[in-house]
Amino acid sequence: MKQLPREIALELGPIISLKQKCEKLAIENADEQGILKDARVVEESGDYYGKAQAFANKRCSIYQCHSCKVPYFGGLIDCEQEMANAEQNKTQKEDLLCQDCLLKEFGAGETSCIAHGTAKIDWKCMFCCSNALFKCFGTHFFCNSCHDEYNRSRNPPLKDCHGINCPLGIAHPPPNKDPKKGGVYPLGCGICRSEKLEKLQKRDIKQVTSEKNMPKAYLYHIKKREFDIIRPDVEIEVPDWFAFAEEIEEERIRILNKTPVPIFTVADQRRREKAMQKKMR
């Protein structure tokens, strides 16, 4: 078989690779969705008997992520009507995003916004999966309930979603009572997050999620407007000497304990007294 010229091979290579990825994605999802048990595939009289890949290609919608260019499964094509609806949908090419790139659109983990600076950055409560309403001591972020519990007991319980049905809908570190060890996490710009979430909610084409492609704490109910963004409206800034009073006192005691203390005997004291008397004469 005659080989293709190098220039043509270089052009076709990425296209062939993308086609193979799409077909693999189609057959895997067709199997997971159970449509490969269709009579048209399993019965000898069926139009797709022995042609499982062709049937998967026909029934599975595969789209290429606009951001990372990786293909993803967008659902099953059940009939010609759905195909017509897909052609007429209002989803823009820029809105075709896989789950990972979708989360990046929310700006999670960013402490500054190009459009709105740092003033509108939302923060996660250190103790649970809620938006922080209070910033205390300059280091601690609390939602309303955890803030009340902290004032009562100084020890709010940690509530970890473990990445399952997280109300924040964003991958995040686990809660932690020590801000130096984690738990303090920016959720991104609240204004941009609201705008993008509303836009992405209106998409007709979304990636079908499964255990395999589900990012940690993914926004499971993206169609529902359950997650109104509440920005911190109370900030309490205190000096470091007050916020870290316990740590400063511990450090002071540690230094004192390491400082050598001179020990004087009775003879030493008498010699000092005689020396003082001589000076006074």
PyMOL commands that set and color helices and strands:
alter all, ss='L'
color gray80, all
select helices_A, chain A and resi 6-33+35-37+39-42+52-59+80-88+93-95+99-105+144-153+190-201+240-243+245-258+266-280
alter helices_A, ss='H'
color red, helices_A
select strands_A, chain A and resi 60-64+71-76+121-123+134-136+140-142+186-189+234-236
alter strands_A, ss='S'
color yellow, strands_A
deselect
rebuild
show_as cartoon
